[in-house]
Each structure stands twice: as structure tokens, then as C-alpha cells.
Amino acid sequence: MEELREYAKELLEKKEVAAVIGYTQVSENRTKPIIITDPADASKLVFNEYCLNNLSVYLTKARINAMCRTKDKIMKLAICAKPCDVHSIVALIQENQVHRNDIVIISFNCHGAVKDFGYEFSGENLASKCITCETHKPLYFDKIFGEEKETPKASDAALARIEELESMTHEERFEYFNNEFDKCIKCYACRAVCPLCYCQRCITDKAIPRWIESSSHQRGNFSWNIVRAFHLSARCTGCGECDRACPMDIPLSLINRRMAMEAKKSFSYVSGRSLETPTLVGSFNEKDSDELFM
């Protein structure tokens, strides 16, 4: 912990970065994001099993708000990122939303996180993304902290649910998701928390023409959630923040994960894993199978 704080303090004192995006403790089992610009505040930084937020969402928002501009020059940002959050950073770099040279990635050897605040860290309360995580050490980083530890074992309830849905008829599956989306209150928390929902003006906010009905009723809810799922197809890195942020407990990540599984099976592509690999939706390979489009 002290090494993290000293490193962040040094970056700010030497003016190598304009700000450090990280976590700070607010109670025994709860943290919150913090953006530090004063070296003295580096002492507030923490990293533990309760660092749930995917902070990469702040990378694009910081630039949109021009919080780090000095005489029209975008300054570097440092960001504390779990190995799984680094996937989102990679995806943003792949999509030319941020540049690798503008980011100092501070990462950690991770052994998992709780599924939400207020839970004790154990296999029973492990975040779903940690159950299937294969990246306990970040793929990309500028500085790494923490000891390598084993992640608690837990069953993959999300995969079991996907397999259950796959066994349903098309009609039964449609009815299931229709009922889930019917609970949507159009708060757009899923959009706000998603690092890959970075459009300055979302399609849902466009009134001329009106692509998606803004009121919270079945037709508008279904359109919004399906369109968002399509927009995240082969882009979602599986951080699970949409599930955690949804006040109506809609299992949004089920669709995203199923589409990610299809991208891996059909195209051997997993989002946010390589800076050298072009995005699946932004590239064409004549060797790709036409089976999906027949």
C-alpha cells in the first residue's frame, strides 16, 4: 500500500501526470473512486478486495470534460487498474479513444474482488468476473504492486444460467428477456458505468429522428437493451459493472457474455486482450466463416 502511495506521489510531484485515478477507503468494506491532483492526497489511495469500480470509465470522461488540458495540450493520466480493468483500457486504445503513451497504468497482482460492497471476501461472495478470470497478472502495465495469491474457488452460476437459457425455445428465451427488460426504468446507469459506452451523444438521446423511445415501457425498454447489447457485441470485456449498477437487478451481462463466447468460438477473438490485434468489428478477414450469415 505504501509503495503505491509513494509512486503516485512521485508521479504528481514530478508532474509526470496531471492526475491519478484510484480508490480510497470510505468504510471497512467499501471503497470509492478518487481523482488525485495534489501529491499530499496520495496517502488516501488504497487497493484491496473492495476496489470494485472499473476506473477505466474515467479515462474518456476526463478528456471529454478537458479536466487535464493545459494550453490545449492533453496531459498524461495515471490510473489504478485491476488486471481485468486493463482489458477495458486496451479496448479503448484499440478503438482510438485514448493513447497508450498518455496513460500510466498502475496495476496489481489480483486474487479477486467481492461481488458488491457489504460482503465479506470469500468464494461465496466472489464477483462473477473473478470466477472465470484468467488474468490475475495484468497483460499491460507501467508499474505493478502486490503479491501473487490464489483466487478463492467458486461455481460459475452465470455460465450455468446461459446454458439453461440456451436449452429454452426461442419463444421461451424471448419471453424471459422481455420480462427482464420490462423492469428497466431507463436510468441509464448501465451506460454511465460502462467504459465502452463513451459516445458523447448516445443514440438514445437523439430526438430527430427518434431511434429509441425514451419512455420506460416494454417496447422502448426492449429496444434500448437490445441495441446496447449489439453495440457491445465483441467489444464488452466482461467487467460486470452494468450488472452491479443496475438498480433493477437485470442480468445485463448474460447477453454480453454469450456474444463474447460466440466471438471467441467463431473468430478466436476476445476483447481487450492485445494492443496489436485490431478490433473484431473494425476489421475484415476473408478467411472468416460465412456460417453466421447464412
Residue frames as qw, qx, qy, qz and C-alpha x, y, z in Angstrom:
[[0.000, 0.884, 0.467, 0.000, 0.00, 0.00, 0.00],
 [0.295, -0.819, 0.092, 0.483, 2.74, 2.44, 0.94],
 [0.445, -0.132, 0.586, 0.664, 4.63, 1.65, -2.26],
 [0.225, 0.645, 0.641, 0.350, 1.52, 2.56, -4.27],
 [0.145, -0.943, -0.256, 0.156, 1.13, 5.86, -2.42],
 [0.418, -0.619, 0.304, 0.591, 4.78, 6.78, -2.78],
 [0.420, 0.142, 0.652, 0.615, 4.72, 6.02, -6.50],
 [0.114, 0.797, 0.546, 0.231, 1.58, 8.10, -7.06],
 [0.284, -0.893, -0.066, 0.343, 3.03, 10.96, -5.02],
 [0.472, -0.369, 0.455, 0.659, 6.25, 10.86, -7.06],
 [0.350, 0.443, 0.652, 0.506, 4.35, 10.96, -10.37],
 [0.025, -0.914, -0.393, -0.099, 2.45, 14.05, -9.26],
 [0.415, -0.788, 0.093, 0.445, 5.41, 15.82, -7.70],
 [0.430, -0.237, 0.549, 0.677, 7.48, 15.36, -10.85],
 [0.458, 0.556, 0.046, -0.691, 4.46, 16.45, -12.92],
 [0.083, -0.156, 0.898, 0.402, 4.70, 13.30, -15.00],
 [0.079, -0.492, -0.829, -0.255, 0.90, 13.04, -14.80],
 [0.194, -0.418, -0.049, -0.886, -1.86, 15.58, -14.29],
 [0.680, -0.327, 0.237, -0.611, -3.91, 13.28, -12.07],
 [0.098, 0.151, -0.981, 0.069, -4.01, 9.82, -10.54],
 [0.721, -0.180, -0.203, -0.638, -7.29, 7.92, -10.77],
 [0.290, 0.165, -0.906, 0.260, -7.57, 5.40, -7.95],
 [0.597, -0.520, -0.579, -0.197, -9.52, 4.10, -4.98],
 [0.025, -0.407, 0.527, -0.746, -9.93, 5.38, -1.43],
 [0.301, -0.287, -0.889, 0.193, -11.43, 3.64, 1.60],
 [0.310, -0.445, -0.068, -0.837, -14.72, 5.02, 2.93],
 [0.758, -0.414, 0.245, -0.441, -15.65, 2.25, 5.38],
 [0.582, -0.394, 0.712, 0.005, -14.42, -1.18, 6.46],
 [0.536, 0.131, 0.788, 0.274, -15.69, -2.95, 3.35],
 [0.423, 0.820, 0.385, 0.031, -16.32, -0.15, 0.90],
 [0.411, -0.267, 0.238, 0.838, -14.16, 1.98, -1.38],
 [0.410, 0.835, 0.313, -0.194, -14.94, 4.71, -3.87],
 [0.659, 0.463, 0.138, 0.576, -13.12, 6.25, -6.86],
 [0.282, -0.856, -0.034, 0.431, -10.87, 9.21, -6.21],
 [0.625, 0.634, 0.071, 0.449, -9.06, 11.53, -8.62],
 [0.572, -0.675, -0.032, 0.465, -5.93, 13.00, -7.08],
 [0.488, 0.780, 0.001, 0.392, -4.10, 16.05, -8.37],
 [0.221, -0.851, 0.365, -0.307, -2.35, 17.07, -5.12],
 [0.546, 0.322, -0.743, 0.215, 0.67, 14.90, -4.14],
 [0.199, -0.280, 0.654, -0.674, -0.35, 15.22, -0.49],
 [0.772, 0.012, 0.162, -0.615, -3.55, 13.32, -1.22],
 [0.591, 0.324, -0.726, -0.141, -1.67, 10.25, -2.44],
 [0.060, -0.197, 0.852, -0.481, -1.89, 8.95, 1.13],
 [0.649, 0.116, 0.307, -0.686, -5.61, 8.35, 0.53],
 [0.640, 0.327, -0.569, -0.400, -5.01, 5.66, -2.09],
 [0.616, -0.238, 0.714, -0.234, -5.81, 2.01, -1.33],
 [0.603, 0.241, -0.620, -0.440, -6.07, -1.28, -3.17],
 [0.318, -0.133, 0.874, -0.341, -7.89, -4.32, -1.80],
 [0.117, 0.255, 0.943, 0.178, -10.73, -6.77, -2.47],
 [0.147, 0.726, 0.568, -0.358, -13.28, -3.95, -2.24],
 [0.019, 0.501, -0.319, -0.804, -11.90, -1.97, -5.18],
 [0.557, 0.394, 0.731, -0.040, -14.82, -2.87, -7.42],
 [0.393, 0.830, 0.097, -0.383, -15.25, 0.08, -9.78],
 [0.733, 0.266, 0.345, 0.522, -13.77, -0.24, -13.24],
 [0.188, -0.756, -0.044, 0.626, -11.94, 3.08, -13.25],
 [0.372, 0.021, 0.572, 0.730, -11.18, 3.00, -16.98],
 [0.129, 0.775, 0.600, 0.150, -14.57, 4.68, -17.48],
 [0.205, -0.887, -0.091, 0.405, -12.92, 7.89, -16.23],
 [0.511, -0.197, 0.439, 0.713, -10.30, 7.94, -18.98],
 [0.196, 0.462, 0.576, 0.646, -12.67, 9.10, -21.70],
 [0.213, -0.871, -0.440, -0.038, -14.79, 11.24, -19.39],
 [0.472, -0.627, 0.023, 0.619, -11.69, 13.11, -18.21],
 [0.330, -0.041, 0.465, 0.821, -10.85, 14.05, -21.75],
 [0.013, 0.661, 0.634, 0.401, -14.41, 14.93, -22.69],
 [0.322, -0.895, -0.290, 0.108, -14.52, 17.33, -19.75],
 [0.479, 0.683, -0.189, 0.518, -11.00, 18.58, -20.61],
 [0.629, -0.777, -0.010, -0.011, -10.03, 18.30, -16.95],
 [0.752, -0.383, 0.267, 0.466, -6.44, 17.59, -17.89],
 [0.558, 0.671, 0.203, 0.445, -5.86, 20.21, -20.55],
 [0.387, -0.711, 0.028, 0.586, -3.07, 22.72, -20.19],
 [0.110, 0.636, -0.353, -0.677, -2.78, 25.22, -23.02],
 [0.783, 0.394, -0.164, -0.452, -4.67, 22.81, -25.28],
 [0.386, 0.400, -0.831, 0.027, -2.25, 20.01, -24.52],
 [0.871, -0.338, -0.190, -0.303, -3.72, 16.82, -23.05],
 [0.141, -0.635, 0.704, -0.286, -1.66, 15.78, -20.04],
 [0.460, 0.083, -0.884, -0.006, -0.97, 12.23, -19.01],
 [0.711, -0.444, 0.105, -0.536, -3.22, 10.40, -16.56],
 [0.120, 0.249, -0.939, 0.204, -2.20, 7.64, -14.16],
 [0.752, -0.203, -0.149, -0.610, -4.83, 5.02, -13.41],
 [0.325, -0.264, 0.867, -0.272, -5.06, 2.23, -10.85],
 [0.738, 0.198, -0.322, -0.558, -6.41, -0.77, -12.72],
 [0.760, -0.178, 0.610, -0.139, -7.10, -4.35, -11.76],
 [0.271, -0.191, 0.811, 0.482, -5.88, -6.85, -14.39],
 [0.301, 0.535, 0.781, 0.113, -9.44, -7.24, -15.69],
 [0.118, 0.896, 0.208, -0.374, -9.83, -3.45, -15.91],
 [0.224, -0.516, 0.540, 0.626, -6.70, -3.31, -18.05],
 [0.366, 0.312, 0.813, 0.329, -8.73, -5.21, -20.65],
 [0.177, 0.871, 0.444, -0.112, -11.07, -2.21, -20.88],
 [0.148, -0.809, 0.248, 0.512, -8.12, 0.15, -21.22],
 [0.358, -0.156, 0.758, 0.523, -6.76, -1.99, -24.06],
 [0.312, 0.594, 0.723, 0.163, -10.17, -1.92, -25.76],
 [0.050, 0.935, 0.173, -0.305, -10.26, 1.89, -25.50],
 [0.236, -0.610, 0.511, 0.558, -6.78, 2.11, -27.01],
 [0.393, 0.153, 0.823, 0.380, -7.79, -0.27, -29.80],
 [0.215, 0.760, 0.601, 0.127, -10.75, 1.98, -30.60],
 [0.377, 0.359, 0.058, 0.852, -8.56, 5.11, -30.59],
 [0.351, -0.846, -0.329, -0.231, -10.32, 6.68, -27.62],
 [0.445, -0.847, 0.271, 0.111, -7.13, 7.02, -25.60],
 [0.625, 0.625, -0.448, 0.133, -3.47, 6.62, -26.48],
 [0.885, -0.229, -0.306, 0.264, -1.12, 4.25, -24.71],
 [0.515, 0.234, -0.235, 0.790, 1.52, 6.95, -24.32],
 [0.222, -0.553, 0.018, -0.803, -0.97, 9.20, -22.50],
 [0.804, -0.477, -0.096, -0.343, -1.64, 6.68, -19.73],
 [0.102, 0.449, -0.819, 0.343, 0.43, 5.38, -16.85],
 [0.810, -0.251, -0.401, -0.347, -1.12, 2.05, -15.88],
 [0.150, -0.433, 0.744, -0.487, -0.66, 1.18, -12.22],
 [0.810, -0.107, -0.413, -0.404, -1.80, -2.40, -11.75],
 [0.489, -0.477, 0.610, -0.401, -1.74, -5.19, -9.22],
 [0.271, 0.051, -0.959, -0.068, -1.37, -8.91, -8.81],
 [0.568, -0.195, 0.072, -0.796, -5.03, -9.64, -8.12],
 [0.065, -0.017, -0.992, 0.108, -6.71, -12.52, -6.30],
 [0.155, -0.536, -0.790, -0.256, -10.29, -11.43, -6.82],
 [0.141, -0.167, 0.187, -0.958, -12.88, -8.97, -5.55],
 [0.263, 0.314, 0.784, -0.466, -16.18, -9.21, -3.72],
 [0.199, 0.491, 0.737, 0.420, -19.35, -9.20, -5.81],
 [0.082, -0.792, -0.241, -0.555, -20.56, -5.99, -4.17],
 [0.020, 0.461, -0.478, 0.747, -19.96, -3.73, -1.22],
 [0.652, -0.364, 0.246, -0.618, -21.05, -5.05, 2.17],
 [0.982, 0.004, -0.166, -0.089, -19.92, -8.64, 1.55],
 [0.562, -0.624, 0.517, 0.163, -17.02, -10.46, 3.12],
 [0.422, 0.605, -0.602, -0.305, -14.38, -11.68, 0.67],
 [0.564, -0.161, 0.804, -0.096, -14.83, -15.41, 0.08],
 [0.104, 0.024, 0.871, 0.479, -15.68, -17.92, -2.64],
 [0.112, 0.611, 0.776, -0.111, -19.38, -17.48, -1.93],
 [0.071, 0.901, 0.234, -0.358, -19.20, -13.70, -2.38],
 [0.440, -0.256, 0.473, 0.719, -16.74, -13.58, -5.27],
 [0.393, 0.592, -0.105, -0.696, -17.52, -11.30, -8.21],
 [0.878, 0.331, 0.330, -0.106, -18.70, -13.34, -11.19],
 [0.539, 0.791, -0.288, 0.028, -15.92, -11.97, -13.41],
 [0.194, -0.679, 0.692, -0.151, -13.33, -13.30, -10.93],
 [0.843, -0.057, 0.502, -0.185, -14.65, -16.85, -11.19],
 [0.846, 0.446, 0.245, 0.161, -13.60, -17.16, -14.84],
 [0.066, 0.951, -0.282, -0.112, -10.69, -14.70, -14.74],
 [0.931, 0.139, 0.026, 0.337, -7.52, -15.89, -16.47],
 [0.415, 0.632, -0.130, 0.642, -5.57, -12.66, -15.96],
 [0.617, -0.713, -0.260, 0.207, -4.51, -12.43, -12.32],
 [0.444, -0.440, 0.179, 0.760, -1.45, -10.54, -13.53],
 [0.389, 0.787, 0.114, -0.465, -2.13, -7.62, -15.91],
 [0.793, 0.408, 0.309, 0.332, -1.26, -8.00, -19.59],
 [0.389, 0.600, -0.001, 0.699, -0.03, -4.40, -19.77],
 [0.476, -0.838, -0.219, 0.152, 1.25, -2.13, -17.01],
 [0.321, 0.775, -0.291, 0.459, 3.83, 0.53, -16.20],
 [0.055, -0.421, 0.710, -0.561, 4.05, -0.34, -12.52],
 [0.734, -0.263, -0.563, -0.275, 2.78, -3.37, -10.65],
 [0.218, -0.459, 0.605, -0.613, 2.22, -3.93, -6.94],
 [0.819, -0.189, 0.213, -0.497, 1.04, -6.73, -4.69],
 [0.264, -0.322, 0.908, 0.034, 1.91, -10.35, -4.10],
 [0.531, 0.046, -0.676, -0.509, 0.56, -13.16, -6.24],
 [0.399, -0.070, 0.749, -0.524, -2.19, -15.02, -4.37],
 [0.010, -0.202, -0.935, -0.290, -4.66, -17.72, -5.25],
 [0.428, -0.162, -0.127, -0.880, -8.25, -16.72, -6.03],
 [0.494, 0.004, 0.730, -0.474, -10.97, -18.45, -3.97],
 [0.009, -0.101, -0.902, -0.421, -12.84, -21.18, -5.85],
 [0.438, 0.332, 0.409, -0.729, -16.48, -20.68, -6.80],
 [0.476, 0.366, 0.778, 0.184, -19.03, -22.12, -9.19],
 [0.030, -0.070, 0.369, 0.926, -19.84, -20.27, -12.41],
 [0.308, 0.501, 0.694, -0.415, -23.53, -19.50, -11.88],
 [0.329, 0.636, -0.126, -0.687, -23.63, -17.12, -14.88],
 [0.193, 0.309, -0.827, -0.429, -22.45, -19.83, -17.29],
 [0.122, 0.229, 0.952, -0.159, -24.97, -22.26, -15.82],
 [0.331, 0.611, 0.399, -0.599, -27.70, -19.68, -16.42],
 [0.296, 0.543, -0.464, -0.634, -26.55, -19.14, -20.02],
 [0.079, 0.100, -0.969, -0.212, -26.64, -22.89, -20.64],
 [0.223, 0.418, 0.791, -0.388, -30.13, -23.01, -19.14],
 [0.358, 0.653, 0.067, -0.664, -31.29, -20.22, -21.44],
 [0.183, 0.417, -0.729, -0.511, -29.70, -21.97, -24.43],
 [0.078, 0.114, 0.990, 0.008, -31.82, -25.03, -23.72],
 [0.347, 0.523, 0.485, -0.609, -35.02, -22.98, -24.00],
 [0.480, 0.578, 0.570, 0.333, -37.01, -22.49, -27.17],
 [0.247, 0.288, 0.142, 0.914, -36.70, -19.16, -29.00],
 [0.352, -0.665, -0.371, -0.543, -40.13, -18.19, -27.67],
 [0.709, -0.602, -0.318, 0.186, -39.22, -19.01, -24.07],
 [0.582, -0.116, -0.052, 0.803, -35.95, -17.10, -24.32],
 [0.037, 0.464, 0.255, 0.848, -37.70, -14.08, -25.82],
 [0.523, -0.703, -0.376, -0.302, -40.26, -14.15, -23.02],
 [0.721, -0.421, -0.265, 0.483, -37.52, -14.36, -20.38],
 [0.409, -0.017, 0.032, 0.912, -35.64, -11.31, -21.63],
 [0.150, -0.576, -0.387, -0.704, -38.84, -9.41, -22.37],
 [0.606, -0.699, -0.377, -0.040, -39.83, -9.84, -18.72],
 [0.648, -0.331, -0.129, 0.674, -36.37, -8.78, -17.52],
 [0.256, 0.199, 0.203, 0.924, -36.24, -5.71, -19.75],
 [0.277, -0.704, -0.501, -0.421, -39.76, -4.79, -18.66],
 [0.585, -0.655, -0.320, 0.356, -38.25, -3.93, -15.26],
 [0.500, 0.130, 0.058, 0.854, -35.95, -1.30, -16.81],
 [0.084, -0.847, -0.392, 0.350, -36.59, 2.25, -15.54],
 [0.520, 0.710, 0.130, 0.456, -34.38, 3.89, -18.19],
 [0.439, -0.865, 0.059, 0.235, -31.97, 5.32, -15.61],
 [0.655, 0.692, -0.234, 0.190, -29.07, 4.53, -17.98],
 [0.544, -0.724, 0.424, -0.002, -26.80, 3.55, -15.08],
 [0.884, 0.049, 0.388, 0.254, -25.51, 0.72, -17.27],
 [0.552, 0.736, 0.096, 0.380, -24.48, 3.25, -19.91],
 [0.141, -0.939, 0.217, -0.226, -22.87, 5.62, -17.41],
 [0.665, -0.583, 0.467, 0.016, -20.74, 2.92, -15.80],
 [0.905, 0.238, 0.292, 0.199, -19.62, 1.17, -18.99],
 [0.358, -0.574, 0.358, 0.643, -16.11, 2.11, -20.22],
 [0.308, 0.096, 0.719, 0.615, -17.08, 1.22, -23.80],
 [0.102, 0.818, 0.553, 0.120, -20.18, 3.47, -23.78],
 [0.420, -0.389, -0.019, 0.820, -18.11, 6.56, -24.48],
 [0.213, 0.561, 0.492, 0.630, -20.21, 8.33, -27.14],
 [0.059, -0.048, -0.261, 0.962, -20.64, 11.99, -26.22],
 [0.566, 0.110, 0.075, -0.813, -24.18, 11.77, -27.51],
 [0.338, 0.024, 0.940, -0.050, -25.87, 8.38, -27.21],
 [0.139, -0.200, -0.739, -0.628, -28.35, 7.20, -29.82],
 [0.217, -0.581, -0.770, 0.150, -31.00, 7.19, -27.09],
 [0.143, -0.592, -0.239, 0.756, -30.59, 10.95, -26.68],
 [0.037, -0.063, 0.507, 0.859, -31.28, 11.70, -30.33],
 [0.381, 0.469, 0.578, -0.549, -34.78, 13.01, -30.94],
 [0.583, 0.706, -0.010, -0.402, -34.57, 13.84, -34.66],
 [0.688, -0.246, -0.473, -0.493, -35.02, 11.11, -35.68],
 [0.597, -0.458, 0.492, -0.437, -36.08, 9.27, -32.53],
 [0.471, 0.306, -0.818, -0.124, -34.36, 5.90, -32.80],
 [0.395, -0.198, -0.857, 0.265, -35.30, 4.55, -29.37],
 [0.382, -0.730, -0.331, -0.460, -38.37, 5.62, -27.43],
 [0.154, 0.461, -0.530, 0.695, -37.30, 7.40, -24.28],
 [0.649, -0.402, 0.175, -0.622, -40.23, 6.45, -22.05],
 [0.119, -0.288, 0.929, -0.200, -39.97, 3.42, -19.81],
 [0.828, 0.132, 0.228, -0.495, -42.37, 0.94, -21.37],
 [0.854, -0.063, 0.508, 0.095, -41.92, -2.50, -22.84],
 [0.728, 0.630, 0.162, 0.217, -41.24, -1.53, -26.45],
 [0.145, 0.916, -0.286, 0.241, -38.77, 1.23, -25.58],
 [0.601, -0.609, 0.512, -0.076, -37.07, -0.87, -22.89],
 [0.897, 0.110, 0.401, 0.151, -36.59, -3.81, -25.23],
 [0.585, 0.770, 0.009, 0.257, -35.18, -1.59, -27.98],
 [0.124, -0.899, 0.377, -0.187, -32.73, 0.13, -25.64],
 [0.675, -0.479, 0.560, -0.022, -31.33, -3.04, -24.10],
 [0.867, 0.276, 0.371, 0.186, -31.05, -4.94, -27.38],
 [0.448, 0.857, -0.081, 0.242, -29.42, -2.01, -29.21],
 [0.280, -0.826, 0.470, -0.134, -26.92, -1.59, -26.38],
 [0.830, -0.202, 0.516, 0.068, -26.14, -5.32, -26.48],
 [0.770, 0.556, 0.202, 0.240, -25.48, -5.07, -30.22],
 [0.172, 0.931, -0.231, 0.224, -23.24, -2.04, -29.70],
 [0.434, -0.677, 0.581, -0.121, -21.20, -4.04, -27.18],
 [0.979, 0.160, 0.123, -0.042, -21.03, -7.17, -29.31],
 [0.852, 0.219, -0.066, 0.471, -17.41, -8.43, -29.39],
 [0.174, 0.694, -0.211, 0.666, -16.43, -5.23, -27.50],
 [0.664, -0.665, 0.074, -0.335, -17.55, -5.98, -23.94],
 [0.343, 0.499, -0.734, 0.307, -14.60, -7.01, -21.77],
 [0.700, -0.322, -0.636, -0.044, -16.80, -8.60, -19.10],
 [0.144, 0.312, -0.507, 0.791, -16.13, -6.20, -16.23],
 [0.326, -0.460, -0.823, 0.077, -19.68, -6.73, -14.92],
 [0.066, -0.128, -0.299, 0.943, -20.21, -3.11, -13.88],
 [0.399, -0.181, -0.387, -0.812, -23.55, -2.92, -15.74],
 [0.608, -0.351, -0.708, -0.070, -24.97, -5.76, -13.63],
 [0.436, -0.281, -0.541, 0.662, -23.69, -4.17, -10.43],
 [0.007, 0.059, 0.052, -0.997, -25.01, -0.71, -11.28],
 [0.352, -0.322, -0.614, -0.629, -28.49, -1.78, -12.41],
 [0.307, -0.185, 0.517, -0.778, -30.97, -0.85, -9.65],
 [0.814, 0.055, 0.008, -0.578, -33.49, -3.36, -11.04],
 [0.544, -0.339, 0.767, 0.017, -31.06, -6.31, -10.99],
 [0.818, 0.519, -0.018, -0.247, -31.46, -7.03, -14.71],
 [0.772, -0.290, 0.456, 0.336, -28.82, -9.66, -15.70],
 [0.422, 0.846, -0.138, -0.297, -27.42, -7.49, -18.50],
 [0.088, -0.651, 0.723, 0.214, -24.10, -9.30, -18.71],
 [0.719, 0.093, 0.687, -0.054, -25.73, -12.58, -19.73],
 [0.669, 0.718, 0.187, -0.031, -26.25, -11.32, -23.29],
 [0.139, 0.894, -0.422, -0.052, -22.85, -9.63, -23.43],
 [0.436, -0.464, 0.770, 0.033, -21.07, -12.75, -22.23],
 [0.768, 0.293, 0.569, -0.027, -22.97, -15.00, -24.63],
 [0.553, 0.833, -0.014, -0.016, -21.99, -12.76, -27.54],
 [0.092, -0.796, 0.598, 0.022, -18.39, -12.74, -26.31],
 [0.671, -0.156, 0.725, -0.002, -18.46, -16.53, -26.23],
 [0.742, 0.576, 0.345, -0.003, -19.65, -16.56, -29.85],
 [0.279, 0.915, -0.290, -0.035, -16.91, -14.12, -30.91],
 [0.340, -0.596, 0.727, 0.022, -14.30, -16.39, -29.35],
 [0.728, 0.104, 0.678, -0.019, -15.76, -19.54, -30.86],
 [0.662, 0.674, 0.327, 0.031, -16.33, -18.18, -34.38],
 [0.412, 0.866, -0.127, 0.253, -13.47, -15.70, -34.73],
 [0.781, -0.123, -0.303, 0.532, -10.99, -16.61, -31.95],
 [0.135, 0.549, -0.079, 0.821, -11.38, -13.05, -30.68],
 [0.472, -0.625, -0.538, 0.313, -11.53, -11.85, -27.08],
 [0.080, 0.909, 0.115, 0.392, -11.98, -8.13, -26.48],
 [0.272, -0.907, 0.229, -0.225, -9.25, -6.11, -24.82],
 [0.914, -0.312, 0.181, 0.184, -6.51, -8.71, -24.82],
 [0.697, -0.033, 0.297, 0.651, -3.97, -7.39, -27.33],
 [0.047, 0.788, -0.025, -0.613, -2.87, -3.93, -28.45],
 [0.110, -0.338, 0.709, 0.608, -1.56, -5.47, -31.66],
 [0.181, 0.343, 0.902, 0.189, -4.87, -7.06, -32.64],
 [0.211, -0.152, -0.228, -0.938, -7.45, -4.91, -34.49],
 [0.499, 0.085, 0.534, -0.678, -10.99, -4.90, -33.14],
 [0.367, 0.217, 0.894, 0.135, -13.29, -7.59, -34.48],
 [0.335, 0.777, 0.505, -0.171, -15.98, -5.14, -35.64],
 [0.109, 0.899, -0.173, -0.387, -13.37, -2.85, -37.17],
 [0.103, -0.500, 0.772, 0.378, -11.56, -5.41, -39.29],
 [0.864, 0.317, -0.016, -0.391, -12.27, -7.84, -42.13],
 [0.292, -0.413, 0.845, 0.172, -10.71, -11.23, -42.69],
 [0.634, 0.275, -0.432, -0.580, -11.63, -13.05, -45.87],
 [0.355, 0.122, -0.925, 0.066, -10.96, -16.34, -44.09],
 [0.363, -0.013, 0.580, -0.730, -13.79, -15.73, -41.62],
 [0.134, 0.273, 0.947, 0.098, -16.62, -18.21, -41.86],
 [0.293, -0.159, -0.294, -0.896, -19.86, -17.14, -43.54],
 [0.288, -0.289, -0.912, 0.038, -21.82, -19.57, -41.42],
 [0.038, -0.413, -0.545, 0.729, -23.24, -16.86, -39.14],
 [0.255, 0.406, -0.076, -0.874, -24.75, -15.01, -42.09],
 [0.133, -0.040, -0.877, -0.461, -26.29, -17.90, -43.99]]
